[in-house]
Amino acid sequence: MEGEPTFREAVRFWLKLGFISFGGPAGQIAVMHRELVEKKRWVEEGRFLHALNFCMLLPGPEATQLATYCGWLLHGVRGGGWWRECCLCCRGRWRCGG
C-alpha cells in the first residue's frame, strides 16, 4: 500500500460507493478496483485480486464481501463494519426512495 487513508477519507469513499450503486456488483467491483488499487493505491493489486477470487467462492454478494474485506484491511473491524452499517443502508434508502 502506498499510503494508508485516514478513517475519514475511507468513510467518504464508502459513502460515495454506497450511493452510486451503478452497474450492480460488477460495476461496484470495477469502481473499487479503479479507486482503491489504481487511483488511490490504498490496496495492492495482488491482494485485491486474491480477495476477489475468494469472495467469488463464498455465497452472497461479491461486491459487498470485497468491500467489507477492503474496509477491514484498511481499518480493522471498525472499517469492515462501517461498510455493512452505513453503505448498505445508503443503497437501501436510495432504492427505496427514502
Phi and psi in degrees as GROMACS dihedral restraints (atoms count N, CA, C in turn):
[ dihedral_restraints ]
;  ai    aj    ak    al  type     phi  dphi    fc
    3     4     5     6     1   -75.9    20    10
    4     5     6     7     1   -52.6    20    10
    6     7     8     9     1  -145.0    20    10
    7     8     9    10     1   127.9    20    10
    9    10    11    12     1   -80.5    20    10
   10    11    12    13     1   130.9    20    10
   12    13    14    15     1   -76.4    20    10
   13    14    15    16     1   158.1    20    10
   15    16    17    18     1   -72.5    20    10
   16    17    18    19     1   163.4    20    10
   18    19    20    21     1   -61.2    20    10
   19    20    21    22     1   -38.1    20    10
   21    22    23    24     1   -62.4    20    10
   22    23    24    25     1   -43.8    20    10
   24    25    26    27     1   -61.1    20    10
   25    26    27    28     1   -43.0    20    10
   27    28    29    30     1   -65.5    20    10
   28    29    30    31     1   -41.4    20    10
   30    31    32    33     1   -61.4    20    10
   31    32    33    34     1   -42.8    20    10
   33    34    35    36     1   -59.7    20    10
   34    35    36    37     1   -41.5    20    10
   36    37    38    39     1   -64.6    20    10
   37    38    39    40     1   -46.3    20    10
   39    40    41    42     1   -65.0    20    10
   40    41    42    43     1   -36.8    20    10
   42    43    44    45     1   -63.5    20    10
   43    44    45    46     1   -45.6    20    10
   45    46    47    48     1   -58.1    20    10
   46    47    48    49     1   -47.7    20    10
   48    49    50    51     1   -63.2    20    10
   49    50    51    52     1   -39.9    20    10
   51    52    53    54     1   -64.4    20    10
   52    53    54    55     1   -38.2    20    10
   54    55    56    57     1   -78.8    20    10
   55    56    57    58     1   -29.9    20    10
   57    58    59    60     1   -66.3    20    10
   58    59    60    61     1   -57.5    20    10
   60    61    62    63     1    42.6    20    10
   61    62    63    64     1    39.6    20    10
   63    64    65    66     1   -95.1    20    10
   64    65    66    67     1   133.2    20    10
   66    67    68    69     1    83.6    20    10
   67    68    69    70     1     9.0    20    10
   69    70    71    72     1    66.8    20    10
   70    71    72    73     1  -163.5    20    10
   72    73    74    75     1   -58.4    20    10
   73    74    75    76     1   -41.1    20    10
   75    76    77    78     1   -63.3    20    10
   76    77    78    79     1   -40.4    20    10
   78    79    80    81     1   -66.2    20    10
   79    80    81    82     1   -41.3    20    10
   81    82    83    84     1   -66.2    20    10
   82    83    84    85     1   -39.3    20    10
   84    85    86    87     1   -64.1    20    10
   85    86    87    88     1   -40.8    20    10
   87    88    89    90     1   -63.9    20    10
   88    89    90    91     1   -41.6    20    10
   90    91    92    93     1   -64.2    20    10
   91    92    93    94     1   -44.1    20    10
   93    94    95    96     1   -59.9    20    10
   94    95    96    97     1   -43.7    20    10
   96    97    98    99     1   -63.2    20    10
   97    98    99   100     1   -47.8    20    10
   99   100   101   102     1   -60.5    20    10
  100   101   102   103     1   -46.0    20    10
  102   103   104   105     1   -77.1    20    10
  103   104   105   106     1   -50.7    20    10
  105   106   107   108     1   -76.8    20    10
  106   107   108   109     1   -34.8    20    10
  108   109   110   111     1   -97.3    20    10
  109   110   111   112     1   -52.8    20    10
  111   112   113   114     1   -82.7    20    10
  112   113   114   115     1   -47.6    20    10
  114   115   116   117     1   -84.6    20    10
  115   116   117   118     1   -58.2    20    10
  117   118   119   120     1   -84.2    20    10
  118   119   120   121     1   -25.0    20    10
  120   121   122   123     1    57.5    20    10
  121   122   123   124     1    40.3    20    10
  123   124   125   126     1   -82.1    20    10
  124   125   126   127     1   -26.3    20    10
  126   127   128   129     1  -128.3    20    10
  127   128   129   130     1   138.4    20    10
  129   130   131   132     1   -73.9    20    10
  130   131   132   133     1   148.1    20    10
  132   133   134   135     1   -54.5    20    10
  133   134   135   136     1   -50.5    20    10
  135   136   137   138     1   -60.8    20    10
  136   137   138   139     1   -41.6    20    10
  138   139   140   141     1   -66.0    20    10
  139   140   141   142     1   -41.0    20    10
  141   142   143   144     1   -62.0    20    10
  142   143   144   145     1   -46.9    20    10
  144   145   146   147     1   -67.5    20    10
  145   146   147   148     1   -37.8    20    10
  147   148   149   150     1   -64.4    20    10
  148   149   150   151     1   -41.5    20    10
  150   151   152   153     1   -65.1    20    10
  151   152   153   154     1   -41.0    20    10
  153   154   155   156     1   -62.1    20    10
  154   155   156   157     1   -44.1    20    10
  156   157   158   159     1   -60.1    20    10
  157   158   159   160     1   -42.6    20    10
  159   160   161   162     1   -66.0    20    10
  160   161   162   163     1   -41.7    20    10
  162   163   164   165     1   -63.8    20    10
  163   164   165   166     1   -30.0    20    10
  165   166   167   168     1   -69.0    20    10
  166   167   168   169     1   -24.5    20    10
  168   169   170   171     1   -80.6    20    10
  169   170   171   172     1   -25.6    20    10
  171   172   173   174     1   -80.7    20    10
  172   173   174   175     1   149.0    20    10
  174   175   176   177     1   -72.9    20    10
  175   176   177   178     1   146.8    20    10
  177   178   179   180     1   110.9    20    10
  178   179   180   181     1  -179.0    20    10
  180   181   182   183     1   -74.1    20    10
  181   182   183   184     1   119.7    20    10
  183   184   185   186     1   -62.1    20    10
  184   185   186   187     1   -41.6    20    10
  186   187   188   189     1   -63.1    20    10
  187   188   189   190     1   -41.5    20    10
  189   190   191   192     1   -66.3    20    10
  190   191   192   193     1   -43.0    20    10
  192   193   194   195     1   -65.2    20    10
  193   194   195   196     1   -41.1    20    10
  195   196   197   198     1   -65.6    20    10
  196   197   198   199     1   -42.6    20    10
  198   199   200   201     1   -64.9    20    10
  199   200   201   202     1   -39.6    20    10
  201   202   203   204     1   -62.3    20    10
  202   203   204   205     1   -43.0    20    10
  204   205   206   207     1   -62.9    20    10
  205   206   207   208     1   -46.1    20    10
  207   208   209   210     1   -63.8    20    10
  208   209   210   211     1   -39.5    20    10
  210   211   212   213     1   -62.3    20    10
  211   212   213   214     1   -42.3    20    10
  213   214   215   216     1   -64.3    20    10
  214   215   216   217     1   -41.8    20    10
  216   217   218   219     1   -60.0    20    10
  217   218   219   220     1   -40.1    20    10
  219   220   221   222     1   -80.7    20    10
  220   221   222   223     1   -36.9    20    10
  222   223   224   225     1  -141.2    20    10
  223   224   225   226     1    26.2    20    10
  225   226   227   228     1    68.0    20    10
  226   227   228   229     1  -153.8    20    10
  228   229   230   231     1   -60.6    20    10
  229   230   231   232     1   -38.6    20    10
  231   232   233   234     1   -60.8    20    10
  232   233   234   235     1   -42.8    20    10
  234   235   236   237     1   -67.4    20    10
  235   236   237   238     1   -43.3    20    10
  237   238   239   240     1   -66.6    20    10
  238   239   240   241     1   -40.5    20    10
  240   241   242   243     1   -69.3    20    10
  241   242   243   244     1   -31.8    20    10
  243   244   245   246     1   -61.2    20    10
  244   245   246   247     1   -38.4    20    10
  246   247   248   249     1   -59.7    20    10
  247   248   249   250     1   -48.7    20    10
  249   250   251   252     1   -62.1    20    10
  250   251   252   253     1   -47.0    20    10
  252   253   254   255     1   -73.7    20    10
  253   254   255   256     1   -39.6    20    10
  255   256   257   258     1   -99.1    20    10
  256   257   258   259     1   -54.2    20    10
  258   259   260   261     1   -69.5    20    10
  259   260   261   262     1   -36.2    20    10
  261   262   263   264     1   -66.9    20    10
  262   263   264   265     1   -34.4    20    10
  264   265   266   267     1   -66.9    20    10
  265   266   267   268     1   -38.5    20    10
  267   268   269   270     1   -59.9    20    10
  268   269   270   271     1   -45.3    20    10
  270   271   272   273     1   -62.6    20    10
  271   272   273   274     1   -43.9    20    10
  273   274   275   276     1   -63.7    20    10
  274   275   276   277     1   -42.9    20    10
  276   277   278   279     1   -65.5    20    10
  277   278   279   280     1   -40.2    20    10
  279   280   281   282     1   -62.9    20    10
  280   281   282   283     1   -46.0    20    10
  282   283   284   285     1   -72.9    20    10
  283   284   285   286     1   -30.9    20    10
  285   286   287   288     1   -87.3    20    10
  286   287   288   289     1    -7.1    20    10
  288   289   290   291     1    77.1    20    10
  289   290   291   292     1    20.5    20    10
